[in-house]
Amino acid sequence: MVGETLAPVAVLGLGTMGHGIAQTFALAGYPVRGFDAHPAARASLVDRVRRNLQDFVAVGIIEPDVIEPALARLSVFETEAEALRGTWFVTEAVQEDLAVKQELFARIEAFVDDDTILASNSSTFPMSQSAARMRRPQRAIVTHWFNPPHIVPTVEVVPGPQTHESVTERTLAVLRQIGKLAIPIRKELPGFLVNRVQIAVMREVWDLLDRGVASVEEIDAAIRGSMGFRLAAIGPLEVHDFGGLDVQTAVFRNLAPEIRSSTTVPDVVQKIVDQGNFGAKTGSGFYEYPPERLAERRSLRDRKFLELLRMFYSSSTVSPVQ
Ligand SMILES: NC(=O)c1ccc[n+]([C@@H]2O[C@H](COP(=O)([O-])OP(=O)(O)OC[C@H]3O[C@@H](n4cnc5c(N)ncnc54)[C@H](O)[C@@H]3O)[C@@H](O)[C@H]2O)c1
């Protein structure tokens, strides 16, 4: 691919997710045309991506001389129409509001070719909903990245009932080409695949805290040192195979009726939220985050994520082109 010019892609919404998605395409050699409704997000894109890439260099995932060519492939435009011009693959990462997404998908069709693929990074809305007002819903597909998107390997690829098979295939191919672990999801369920599992774990963890079974620190340590440890290396179904399915089915039958099934947020968590404590972003949640600790924890988290990426995925996940 070195020396080849790849056809440009667009990213709409350059916030937490969009800037990392733009980075991933740019690092893999694609010219990226970005747009965000907020001028500050447009103005800060290149600096945010530069910082991320410097972290990649610090752990040895990329060489320092890859940074400037990758940044040079990022262009930010003042209007959505300009950003979309000449692009063959568009990812929207604007806010999670169905009306906004429906309007966006219907509007942007006018600015791209008929075979341009339009992808939604929605965490919850299936394509059948976001594409409800589109003229050509067969070109639309969910590509669900995980935060931080430039580090976490998996992207769920979820076609809607009207999505054309060739769109799904081209989407899987480009995501794999830019180094992501693209997983096709064959049925359009709310929450797709991963978030359904995450919510099941969240419900039980919050319930255990609510019942006073262990402290915040103890719960985090117990899960990290067991489930988390194993899942960083192998998948849950393989874990079950090694545990023995005779044992696992007996454990399931004994414990499944015992675990929480309620759909209300447990009191212990609701009280924290009612006090205006939303976690890292407000300085307090399950833990306290005075500014120095917040910076330290965030940087430690990113270093750990990058180490995991290097350990398990770097050869397939990051394929920079200079
Ligand atoms: N944050 C996560 O962990 C996460 C994970 C997976 C998926 N998502 C999904 O990704 C999408 C974006 O989430 P985020 O966390 O990056 O949000 P964010 O608030 O950080 O970023 C959204 C950006 O979109 C911009 N924007 C809003 N309306 C716009 C429009 N019409 N055109 C262009 N830009 C517009 C905003 O100015 C903002 O910069 C949501 O659908 C969200 O559900 C988020």
The ligand as an ORCA input file, in Angstrom:
! r2SCAN-3c Opt
* xyz 0 1
  N     -18.302      7.247     24.358
  C     -18.377      5.934     24.232
  O     -17.883      5.163     25.059
  C     -19.050      5.341     23.020
  C     -18.765      4.022     22.670
  C     -19.345      3.473     21.517
  C     -20.221      4.245     20.767
  N     -20.501      5.540     21.158
  C     -21.428      6.303     20.318
  O     -20.669      7.184     19.490
  C     -21.431      8.374     19.224
  C     -20.627      9.584     19.674
  O     -20.355      9.449     21.059
  P     -19.166     10.257     21.756
  O     -18.952      9.608     23.066
  O     -18.037     10.429     20.798
  O     -19.876     11.661     21.961
  P     -19.185     13.095     22.118
  O     -20.210     13.955     22.751
  O     -17.841     12.991     22.719
  O     -18.987     13.554     20.596
  C     -20.043     13.844     19.728
  C     -19.562     14.943     18.804
  O     -20.534     15.138     17.778
  C     -20.663     16.525     17.539
  N     -21.959     16.710     16.888
  C     -23.189     16.698     17.440
  N     -24.135     16.823     16.477
  C     -23.470     16.888     15.299
  C     -23.861     16.982     13.941
  N     -25.140     17.040     13.584
  N     -22.903     17.005     12.980
  C     -21.591     16.951     13.319
  N     -21.159     16.864     14.593
  C     -22.090     16.829     15.555
  C     -20.506     17.180     18.880
  O     -20.106     18.524     18.750
  C     -19.421     16.299     19.520
  O     -18.118     16.822     19.278
  C     -22.759      8.179     19.960
  O     -23.692      7.627     19.078
  C     -22.395      7.193     21.059
  O     -23.500      6.472     21.540
  C     -19.922      6.095     22.240
*
